[in-house]
Amino acid sequence: MDFRRTKKSRRALSTLAITTGLLLAVAGCGGGGDDDSDKGGSSSAPSQTKSGETEKESQTPEQDPLLAEVKGESGVTLTISSAERDEGGFVTVEGTVTNGTGSAWSVGNWRGDERELSKNGGSMAGASLIDQTGKKRYLVLRDTEGRCLCTRFEGGLREGETTQWFAQFPAPPTDTAKVDFQVGGMPPASIEISGGE
């Protein structure tokens, strides 16, 4: 008889353990979420400072300072946010372009006049860095098949569209920090190269 009670007790204990385990698993999978999931998002709710004052967090992300901004070609705006020299002997220039022409824009004249560059379509392939002091012009780098190491604007830009771009050039000598960036019919933009020193 003691044997039966022990067997029943074990069965009841096992059932209780399994039920408890299932309940904990279901509770763990519930939609309550965890507090860490929204740390990366911005919040427009007021927050308390140490002194107890309420302060509203910014809803717009902080933007990088611009090195240059030029407008031309019937409403196109080109901004340059960085020009970084790397240890490999290259300069990577990055920024945005905004189509304010009033219609779709194909970016065709930015690809350059060289026959090899014609395969790049609407792109930054015709961009150059001009070293006024050293009297040199640096063209966009290309791979062995003639494709530029730059942004290609597949299908152009729709009216009002803003997109990011980059172009990579051979680096001027390390003592050259200021150059002019030129592409298509846009006015030249004077920029300062940083990094790699």
CYANA upper distance limits for C-alpha pairs under 8 A (distance plus 0.5 A):
  1 MET  CA      5 ARG  CA      7.06
  2 ASP  CA      6 THR  CA      6.71
  3 PHE  CA      7 LYS  CA      6.74
  4 ARG  CA      8 LYS  CA      6.67
  5 ARG  CA      9 SER  CA      6.50
  6 THR  CA     10 ARG  CA      6.63
  7 LYS  CA     11 ARG  CA      6.72
  8 LYS  CA     12 ALA  CA      6.61
  9 SER  CA     13 LEU  CA      6.52
 10 ARG  CA     14 SER  CA      6.53
 11 ARG  CA     15 THR  CA      6.65
 12 ALA  CA     16 LEU  CA      6.59
 13 LEU  CA     17 ALA  CA      6.61
 14 SER  CA     18 ILE  CA      6.64
 15 THR  CA     19 THR  CA      6.54
 16 LEU  CA     20 THR  CA      6.52
 17 ALA  CA     21 GLY  CA      6.57
 18 ILE  CA     22 LEU  CA      6.65
 19 THR  CA     23 LEU  CA      6.65
 20 THR  CA     24 LEU  CA      6.69
 21 GLY  CA     25 ALA  CA      6.66
 22 LEU  CA     26 VAL  CA      6.64
 23 LEU  CA     27 ALA  CA      6.58
 24 LEU  CA     28 GLY  CA      6.51
 25 ALA  CA     29 CYS  CA      6.79
 26 VAL  CA     30 GLY  CA      6.76
 33 GLY  CA     37 SER  CA      7.84
 35 ASP  CA     39 LYS  CA      8.05
 42 SER  CA     57 GLU  CA      8.30
 42 SER  CA     58 SER  CA      8.34
 42 SER  CA     59 GLN  CA      7.14
 43 SER  CA     57 GLU  CA      7.15
 43 SER  CA     58 SER  CA      8.46
 43 SER  CA     59 GLN  CA      7.56
 44 SER  CA     56 LYS  CA      7.00
 44 SER  CA     57 GLU  CA      6.29
 44 SER  CA     58 SER  CA      7.52
 44 SER  CA     59 GLN  CA      6.68
 45 ALA  CA     56 LYS  CA      7.05
 45 ALA  CA     57 GLU  CA      7.71
 46 PRO  CA     54 THR  CA      6.48
 46 PRO  CA     55 GLU  CA      6.01
 46 PRO  CA     56 LYS  CA      5.12
 46 PRO  CA     57 GLU  CA      7.22
 47 SER  CA     54 THR  CA      6.11
 47 SER  CA     55 GLU  CA      5.99
 47 SER  CA     56 LYS  CA      6.86
 47 SER  CA     57 GLU  CA      7.86
 48 GLN  CA     52 GLY  CA      6.09
 48 GLN  CA     53 GLU  CA      6.25
 48 GLN  CA     54 THR  CA      5.34
 48 GLN  CA     55 GLU  CA      6.86
 49 THR  CA     53 GLU  CA      5.96
 49 THR  CA     54 THR  CA      6.84
 49 THR  CA     55 GLU  CA      7.43
 64 ASP  CA     81 SER  CA      6.99
 65 PRO  CA     81 SER  CA      6.92
 66 LEU  CA     79 THR  CA      7.38
 66 LEU  CA     80 ILE  CA      6.41
 66 LEU  CA     81 SER  CA      5.03
 66 LEU  CA     82 SER  CA      7.93
 67 LEU  CA     79 THR  CA      8.18
 67 LEU  CA     80 ILE  CA      5.99
 67 LEU  CA     81 SER  CA      5.87
 67 LEU  CA     82 SER  CA      7.08
 67 LEU  CA    191 ILE  CA      6.31
 67 LEU  CA    192 GLU  CA      7.73
 68 ALA  CA     79 THR  CA      6.24
 68 ALA  CA     80 ILE  CA      5.68
 68 ALA  CA     81 SER  CA      7.67
 68 ALA  CA    189 ALA  CA      6.55
 68 ALA  CA    190 SER  CA      7.28
 68 ALA  CA    191 ILE  CA      6.91
 69 GLU  CA     77 THR  CA      7.57
 69 GLU  CA     78 LEU  CA      6.17
 69 GLU  CA     79 THR  CA      4.80
 69 GLU  CA     80 ILE  CA      6.82
 69 GLU  CA    189 ALA  CA      7.52
 70 VAL  CA     77 THR  CA      6.37
 70 VAL  CA     78 LEU  CA      5.89
 70 VAL  CA     79 THR  CA      7.03
 70 VAL  CA    186 MET  CA      7.63
 70 VAL  CA    187 PRO  CA      6.99
 70 VAL  CA    188 PRO  CA      8.14
 70 VAL  CA    189 ALA  CA      7.02
 71 LYS  CA     75 GLY  CA      7.03
 71 LYS  CA     76 VAL  CA      6.18
 71 LYS  CA     77 THR  CA      5.00
 71 LYS  CA     78 LEU  CA      6.84
 71 LYS  CA    186 MET  CA      7.35
 71 LYS  CA    187 PRO  CA      7.86
 72 GLY  CA     76 VAL  CA      5.93
 72 GLY  CA     77 THR  CA      7.15
 72 GLY  CA    185 GLY  CA      7.70
 72 GLY  CA    186 MET  CA      5.75
 72 GLY  CA    187 PRO  CA      7.32
 73 GLU  CA    101 THR  CA      8.41
 73 GLU  CA    185 GLY  CA      6.79
 73 GLU  CA    186 MET  CA      6.87
 74 SER  CA    100 GLY  CA      8.15
 74 SER  CA    101 THR  CA      6.00
 75 GLY  CA     99 ASN  CA      7.16
 75 GLY  CA    100 GLY  CA      5.06
 75 GLY  CA    101 THR  CA      5.00
 75 GLY  CA    102 GLY  CA      8.33
 76 VAL  CA     97 VAL  CA      7.58
 76 VAL  CA     98 THR  CA      6.25
 76 VAL  CA     99 ASN  CA      5.45
 76 VAL  CA    100 GLY  CA      5.81
 76 VAL  CA    101 THR  CA      6.71
 77 THR  CA     97 VAL  CA      6.12
 77 THR  CA     98 THR  CA      5.59
 77 THR  CA     99 ASN  CA      7.26
 77 THR  CA    100 GLY  CA      7.73
 78 LEU  CA     95 GLY  CA      7.88
 78 LEU  CA     96 THR  CA      6.43
 78 LEU  CA     97 VAL  CA      5.00
 78 LEU  CA     98 THR  CA      7.05
 79 THR  CA     95 GLY  CA      5.74
 79 THR  CA     96 THR  CA      5.71
 79 THR  CA     97 VAL  CA      6.80
 80 ILE  CA     93 VAL  CA      7.68
 80 ILE  CA     94 GLU  CA      6.30
 80 ILE  CA     95 GLY  CA      4.68
 80 ILE  CA     96 THR  CA      7.19
 81 SER  CA     93 VAL  CA      8.31
 81 SER  CA     94 GLU  CA      6.34
 81 SER  CA     95 GLY  CA      5.35
 81 SER  CA     96 THR  CA      8.35
 82 SER  CA     92 THR  CA      8.30
 82 SER  CA     93 VAL  CA      6.15
 82 SER  CA     94 GLU  CA      5.83
 82 SER  CA     95 GLY  CA      7.31
 82 SER  CA    193 ILE  CA      8.34
 83 ALA  CA     91 VAL  CA      6.95
 83 ALA  CA     92 THR  CA      6.10
 83 ALA  CA     93 VAL  CA      4.79
 83 ALA  CA     94 GLU  CA      7.04
 83 ALA  CA    191 ILE  CA      8.01
 83 ALA  CA    192 GLU  CA      7.37
 83 ALA  CA    193 ILE  CA      5.48
 83 ALA  CA    194 SER  CA      6.72
 84 GLU  CA     91 VAL  CA      5.91
 84 GLU  CA     92 THR  CA      5.86
 84 GLU  CA     93 VAL  CA      7.03
 84 GLU  CA    193 ILE  CA      6.26
 84 GLU  CA    194 SER  CA      5.54
 84 GLU  CA    195 GLY  CA      6.07
 84 GLU  CA    196 GLY  CA      8.16
 85 ARG  CA     89 GLY  CA      7.62
 85 ARG  CA     90 PHE  CA      6.31
 85 ARG  CA     91 VAL  CA      4.86
 85 ARG  CA     92 THR  CA      7.11
 85 ARG  CA    171 ALA  CA      7.19
 85 ARG  CA    193 ILE  CA      6.97
 85 ARG  CA    194 SER  CA      6.43
 85 ARG  CA    195 GLY  CA      5.60
 85 ARG  CA    196 GLY  CA      5.67
 86 ASP  CA     90 PHE  CA      6.13
 86 ASP  CA     91 VAL  CA      6.81
 86 ASP  CA     92 THR  CA      8.45
 86 ASP  CA    195 GLY  CA      7.08
 86 ASP  CA    196 GLY  CA      5.50
 87 GLU  CA    196 GLY  CA      6.02
 89 GLY  CA    170 PRO  CA      6.73
 89 GLY  CA    171 ALA  CA      5.73
 90 PHE  CA    168 GLN  CA      7.19
 90 PHE  CA    169 PHE  CA      6.14
 90 PHE  CA    170 PRO  CA      5.12
 90 PHE  CA    171 ALA  CA      5.04
 91 VAL  CA    168 GLN  CA      6.17
 91 VAL  CA    169 PHE  CA      5.67
 91 VAL  CA    170 PRO  CA      6.58
 91 VAL  CA    171 ALA  CA      5.62
 91 VAL  CA    193 ILE  CA      8.27
 92 THR  CA    166 PHE  CA      7.33
 92 THR  CA    167 ALA  CA      6.31
 92 THR  CA    168 GLN  CA      4.91
 92 THR  CA    169 PHE  CA      6.91
 93 VAL  CA    166 PHE  CA      6.02
 93 VAL  CA    167 ALA  CA      5.88
 93 VAL  CA    168 GLN  CA      6.80
 94 GLU  CA    164 GLN  CA      7.95
 94 GLU  CA    165 TRP  CA      6.21
 94 GLU  CA    166 PHE  CA      4.78
 94 GLU  CA    167 ALA  CA      7.14
 95 GLY  CA    164 GLN  CA      6.22
 95 GLY  CA    165 TRP  CA      6.04
 95 GLY  CA    166 PHE  CA      7.04
 96 THR  CA    162 THR  CA      7.11
 96 THR  CA    163 THR  CA      5.96
 96 THR  CA    164 GLN  CA      4.75
 96 THR  CA    165 TRP  CA      6.16
 97 VAL  CA    162 THR  CA      6.07
 97 VAL  CA    163 THR  CA      6.14
 97 VAL  CA    164 GLN  CA      6.96
 97 VAL  CA    165 TRP  CA      7.74
 98 THR  CA    160 GLY  CA      6.99
 98 THR  CA    161 GLU  CA      6.21
 98 THR  CA    162 THR  CA      4.70
 98 THR  CA    163 THR  CA      7.15
 99 ASN  CA    104 ALA  CA      8.19
 99 ASN  CA    105 TRP  CA      7.32
 99 ASN  CA    157 LEU  CA      6.89
 99 ASN  CA    158 ARG  CA      7.36
 99 ASN  CA    159 GLU  CA      6.09
 99 ASN  CA    160 GLY  CA      5.63
 99 ASN  CA    161 GLU  CA      6.08
 99 ASN  CA    162 THR  CA      7.00
100 GLY  CA    159 GLU  CA      6.66
100 GLY  CA    160 GLY  CA      5.87
100 GLY  CA    161 GLU  CA      8.37
101 THR  CA    105 TRP  CA      7.83
101 THR  CA    159 GLU  CA      7.20
101 THR  CA    160 GLY  CA      8.43
102 GLY  CA    159 GLU  CA      6.16
102 GLY  CA    160 GLY  CA      8.09
103 SER  CA    158 ARG  CA      7.24
103 SER  CA    159 GLU  CA      5.41
104 ALA  CA    156 GLY  CA      7.59
104 ALA  CA    157 LEU  CA      6.29
104 ALA  CA    158 ARG  CA      4.98
104 ALA  CA    159 GLU  CA      5.67
105 TRP  CA    156 GLY  CA      6.08
105 TRP  CA    157 LEU  CA      5.77
105 TRP  CA    158 ARG  CA      6.94
105 TRP  CA    159 GLU  CA      7.85
106 SER  CA    122 GLY  CA      6.80
106 SER  CA    155 GLY  CA      7.31
106 SER  CA    156 GLY  CA      4.74
106 SER  CA    157 LEU  CA      6.99
107 VAL  CA    111 ARG  CA      8.16
107 VAL  CA    122 GLY  CA      5.31
107 VAL  CA    123 SER  CA      7.14
107 VAL  CA    153 PHE  CA      7.82
107 VAL  CA    156 GLY  CA      6.44
107 VAL  CA    157 LEU  CA      8.23
108 GLY  CA    121 GLY  CA      6.93
108 GLY  CA    122 GLY  CA      5.13
108 GLY  CA    123 SER  CA      7.80
109 ASN  CA    122 GLY  CA      7.93
109 ASN  CA    126 GLY  CA      8.40
109 ASN  CA    184 GLY  CA      6.07
109 ASN  CA    185 GLY  CA      8.18
110 TRP  CA    122 GLY  CA      7.10
110 TRP  CA    123 SER  CA      6.54
110 TRP  CA    124 MET  CA      6.16
110 TRP  CA    125 ALA  CA      7.10
110 TRP  CA    126 GLY  CA      5.68
110 TRP  CA    127 ALA  CA      7.45
110 TRP  CA    183 VAL  CA      6.38
110 TRP  CA    184 GLY  CA      4.95
110 TRP  CA    185 GLY  CA      8.33
111 ARG  CA    117 LEU  CA      6.89
111 ARG  CA    118 SER  CA      7.28
111 ARG  CA    120 ASN  CA      7.01
111 ARG  CA    121 GLY  CA      6.81
111 ARG  CA    122 GLY  CA      6.36
111 ARG  CA    123 SER  CA      5.71
111 ARG  CA    124 MET  CA      6.21
111 ARG  CA    125 ALA  CA      5.00
111 ARG  CA    126 GLY  CA      4.87
111 ARG  CA    127 ALA  CA      8.08
111 ARG  CA    184 GLY  CA      8.12
112 GLY  CA    117 LEU  CA      6.81
112 GLY  CA    118 SER  CA      7.84
112 GLY  CA    125 ALA  CA      6.56
112 GLY  CA    126 GLY  CA      4.17
112 GLY  CA    127 ALA  CA      7.83
112 GLY  CA    184 GLY  CA      7.75
113 ASP  CA    117 LEU  CA      7.56
113 ASP  CA    118 SER  CA      7.85
113 ASP  CA    126 GLY  CA      7.72
114 GLU  CA    118 SER  CA      7.26
116 GLU  CA    146 GLY  CA      6.36
117 LEU  CA    121 GLY  CA      8.43
117 LEU  CA    125 ALA  CA      7.08
117 LEU  CA    126 GLY  CA      8.16
117 LEU  CA    146 GLY  CA      6.99
117 LEU  CA    147 ARG  CA      7.65
117 LEU  CA    148 CYS  CA      7.99
119 LYS  CA    146 GLY  CA      8.03
119 LYS  CA    147 ARG  CA      7.71
120 ASN  CA    125 ALA  CA      7.35
120 ASN  CA    147 ARG  CA      6.57
120 ASN  CA    148 CYS  CA      7.40
120 ASN  CA    152 ARG  CA      7.61
121 GLY  CA    152 ARG  CA      7.78
121 GLY  CA    153 PHE  CA      8.45
122 GLY  CA    152 ARG  CA      6.47
122 GLY  CA    153 PHE  CA      5.88
122 GLY  CA    154 GLU  CA      7.34
122 GLY  CA    155 GLY  CA      8.28
122 GLY  CA    156 GLY  CA      7.10
123 SER  CA    150 CYS  CA      7.63
123 SER  CA    151 THR  CA      6.23
123 SER  CA    152 ARG  CA      4.61
123 SER  CA    153 PHE  CA      5.90
124 MET  CA    148 CYS  CA      8.38
124 MET  CA    150 CYS  CA      6.31
124 MET  CA    151 THR  CA      6.35
124 MET  CA    152 ARG  CA      7.13
124 MET  CA    165 TRP  CA      8.36
124 MET  CA    166 PHE  CA      8.17
124 MET  CA    167 ALA  CA      7.04
124 MET  CA    183 VAL  CA      7.74
125 ALA  CA    140 VAL  CA      6.52
125 ALA  CA    148 CYS  CA      6.02
125 ALA  CA    149 LEU  CA      8.24
125 ALA  CA    150 CYS  CA      6.92
125 ALA  CA    151 THR  CA      8.45
125 ALA  CA    167 ALA  CA      8.22
126 GLY  CA    139 LEU  CA      7.92
126 GLY  CA    140 VAL  CA      7.53
126 GLY  CA    183 VAL  CA      6.44
126 GLY  CA    184 GLY  CA      7.21
127 ALA  CA    139 LEU  CA      7.02
127 ALA  CA    140 VAL  CA      6.69
127 ALA  CA    167 ALA  CA      8.13
127 ALA  CA    181 PHE  CA      7.72
127 ALA  CA    182 GLN  CA      6.07
127 ALA  CA    183 VAL  CA      4.74
127 ALA  CA    184 GLY  CA      7.60
128 SER  CA    137 ARG  CA      7.05
128 SER  CA    138 TYR  CA      5.94
128 SER  CA    139 LEU  CA      5.13
128 SER  CA    140 VAL  CA      6.67
128 SER  CA    169 PHE  CA      8.24
128 SER  CA    181 PHE  CA      6.42
128 SER  CA    182 GLN  CA      5.85
128 SER  CA    183 VAL  CA      6.99
129 LEU  CA    137 ARG  CA      6.25
129 LEU  CA    138 TYR  CA      5.49
129 LEU  CA    139 LEU  CA      7.14
129 LEU  CA    169 PHE  CA      8.10
129 LEU  CA    179 VAL  CA      6.64
129 LEU  CA    180 ASP  CA      6.06
129 LEU  CA    181 PHE  CA      5.27
129 LEU  CA    182 GLN  CA      6.91
130 ILE  CA    135 LYS  CA      7.99
130 ILE  CA    136 LYS  CA      6.48
130 ILE  CA    137 ARG  CA      5.00
130 ILE  CA    138 TYR  CA      6.78
130 ILE  CA    179 VAL  CA      5.95
130 ILE  CA    180 ASP  CA      5.47
130 ILE  CA    181 PHE  CA      6.96
130 ILE  CA    182 GLN  CA      8.06
131 ASP  CA    135 LYS  CA      6.08
131 ASP  CA    136 LYS  CA      5.66
131 ASP  CA    137 ARG  CA      6.66
131 ASP  CA    138 TYR  CA      8.44
131 ASP  CA    172 PRO  CA      8.12
131 ASP  CA    176 THR  CA      8.10
131 ASP  CA    178 LYS  CA      7.78
131 ASP  CA    179 VAL  CA      5.46
131 ASP  CA    180 ASP  CA      7.20
132 GLN  CA    136 LYS  CA      7.37
132 GLN  CA    179 VAL  CA      7.36
132 GLN  CA    180 ASP  CA      8.22
138 TYR  CA    169 PHE  CA      6.93
138 TYR  CA    170 PRO  CA      6.98
138 TYR  CA    171 ALA  CA      8.47
138 TYR  CA    172 PRO  CA      8.25
139 LEU  CA    169 PHE  CA      6.64
139 LEU  CA    170 PRO  CA      8.06
140 VAL  CA    148 CYS  CA      7.00
140 VAL  CA    149 LEU  CA      7.25
140 VAL  CA    150 CYS  CA      7.91
140 VAL  CA    167 ALA  CA      6.96
140 VAL  CA    168 GLN  CA      6.21
140 VAL  CA    169 PHE  CA      5.31
140 VAL  CA    170 PRO  CA      8.05
141 LEU  CA    148 CYS  CA      6.35
141 LEU  CA    149 LEU  CA      6.02
141 LEU  CA    168 GLN  CA      6.42
141 LEU  CA    169 PHE  CA      5.81
141 LEU  CA    170 PRO  CA      7.32
142 ARG  CA    146 GLY  CA      5.90
142 ARG  CA    147 ARG  CA      5.74
142 ARG  CA    148 CYS  CA      4.69
142 ARG  CA    149 LEU  CA      5.89
143 ASP  CA    147 ARG  CA      5.98
143 ASP  CA    148 CYS  CA      6.96
143 ASP  CA    149 LEU  CA      7.54
149 LEU  CA    167 ALA  CA      6.59
149 LEU  CA    168 GLN  CA      6.21
150 CYS  CA    165 TRP  CA      7.89
150 CYS  CA    166 PHE  CA      5.89
150 CYS  CA    167 ALA  CA      4.64
150 CYS  CA    168 GLN  CA      6.72
151 THR  CA    165 TRP  CA      5.80
151 THR  CA    166 PHE  CA      6.04
151 THR  CA    167 ALA  CA      7.05
153 PHE  CA    157 LEU  CA      7.72
157 LEU  CA    161 GLU  CA      6.49
157 LEU  CA    162 THR  CA      8.25
172 PRO  CA    176 THR  CA      6.68
174 THR  CA    197 GLU  CA      7.56
177 ALA  CA    192 GLU  CA      5.96
177 ALA  CA    193 ILE  CA      5.54
177 ALA  CA    194 SER  CA      7.70
178 LYS  CA    190 SER  CA      7.52
178 LYS  CA    191 ILE  CA      6.29
178 LYS  CA    192 GLU  CA      5.01
178 LYS  CA    193 ILE  CA      6.71
179 VAL  CA    190 SER  CA      6.35
179 VAL  CA    191 ILE  CA      6.15
179 VAL  CA    192 GLU  CA      6.93
179 VAL  CA    193 ILE  CA      8.05
180 ASP  CA    188 PRO  CA      6.34
180 ASP  CA    189 ALA  CA      5.77
180 ASP  CA    190 SER  CA      4.84
180 ASP  CA    191 ILE  CA      6.50
181 PHE  CA    188 PRO  CA      6.01
181 PHE  CA    189 ALA  CA      5.54
181 PHE  CA    190 SER  CA      6.79
181 PHE  CA    191 ILE  CA      7.48
182 GLN  CA    186 MET  CA      7.30
182 GLN  CA    187 PRO  CA      7.32
182 GLN  CA    188 PRO  CA      5.26
182 GLN  CA    189 ALA  CA      7.11
183 VAL  CA    187 PRO  CA      8.44
183 VAL  CA    188 PRO  CA      8.09
